[in-house]
């Protein structure tokens, strides 16, 4: 089992690397984007794991392991969503989403 203190740092390093690769592809400053990813990953994961540990006091070892697994998966999902949102200017996938939403909401209803 991974130490509780290592998880936020591992997620932060992974986020920093992903942000740096996206910045490299978009021809932006890799160092600033990697630092932003590192800070975002570290702070989000630490807050998420801290809140989940404070919210529940498990009775058994199995309950503690189950809580830790769910907390780490929730933190990874939150980092994925926030990372995609904050790097939208680098990967430009949000344009397709906005065009799709615009097409759905701007459909003309047939007049009778």
C-alpha positions in Angstrom: 0.0 0.0 0.0 1.3 3.5 -0.9 2.0 5.8 2.0 -0.6 8.5 2.6 2.0 11.2 2.3 3.4 10.0 -1.0 0.1 10.1 -3.0 -0.3 13.9 -3.3 3.4 14.2 -4.4 3.0 11.5 -7.0 -0.2 13.1 -8.4 1.5 16.5 -8.4 4.5 15.2 -10.3 2.2 13.5 -12.8 0.2 16.6 -13.3 3.3 18.7 -13.7 4.6 16.4 -16.4 1.2 16.3 -18.3 1.0 20.1 -18.2 4.6 20.4 -19.4 3.9 18.1 -22.4 0.7 20.0 -23.3 2.6 23.3 -23.1 5.4 21.8 -25.3 2.8 20.8 -27.9 1.2 24.3 -27.8 4.6 26.0 -28.0 4.1 27.7 -24.6 6.3 28.1 -21.6 6.9 24.5 -20.3 8.3 25.6 -16.9 5.4 27.8 -15.9 2.8 25.3 -17.0 4.6 22.4 -15.2 4.8 24.5 -12.0 1.1 25.3 -12.3 0.3 21.6 -12.8 2.4 20.6 -9.8 0.8 23.2 -7.6 -2.7 22.3 -8.8 -2.2 18.6 -8.3 -0.6 18.9 -4.9 -3.1 21.3 -3.5 -6.2 19.5 -4.9 -5.1 16.1 -3.8 -4.0 17.2 -0.3 -7.3 19.0 0.3 -9.4 16.0 -1.1 -7.6 13.4 0.9 -7.6 15.6 4.1 -11.3 16.2 3.9 -12.1 12.5 3.2 -10.0 11.5 6.2 -11.6 14.1 8.5 -15.1 13.1 7.4 -14.9 9.5 8.4 -13.3 7.5 11.2 -13.1 3.9 10.1 -13.5 1.1 12.6 -11.6 -1.7 10.9 -8.5 -2.0 8.8 -10.6 -3.0 5.8 -12.8 0.1 6.1 -9.7 2.3 6.3 -8.2 0.7 3.2 -11.6 1.0 1.4 -11.8 4.7 2.4 -8.3 5.4 1.3 -8.9 3.8 -2.1 -12.1 5.7 -2.7 -10.4 9.0 -1.6 -7.4 8.5 -4.0 -9.8 7.7 -6.9 -11.9 10.7 -6.1 -8.8 12.9 -5.9 -7.6 11.6 -9.3 -10.9 12.2 -10.9 -11.1 15.7 -9.5 -7.5 16.4 -10.8 -8.5 15.0 -14.2 -11.5 17.3 -14.5 -9.6 20.4 -13.2 -6.6 19.7 -15.3 -8.7 19.4 -18.4 -10.5 22.6 -17.6 -7.4 24.6 -16.8 -5.4 23.4 -19.8 -8.3 24.1 -22.3 -6.3 26.8 -24.0 -3.5 24.3 -24.6 -5.4 21.4 -26.1 -8.4 23.3 -27.6 -10.8 20.4 -27.2 -13.3 22.7 -25.6 -14.1 24.2 -29.0 -15.7 21.0 -30.1 -17.8 20.8 -26.9 -19.0 24.4 -27.3 -19.9 23.8 -31.0 -21.8 20.7 -30.0 -23.7 22.5 -27.2 -24.4 25.5 -29.5 -25.8 23.1 -32.1 -28.1 21.5 -29.5 -29.4 24.6 -28.0 -29.8 26.7 -31.1 -32.0 24.3 -33.0 -35.0 26.0 -34.5 -38.4 24.5 -33.6 -40.8 24.1 -36.5 -43.5 26.7 -36.7 -47.0 25.5 -37.3 
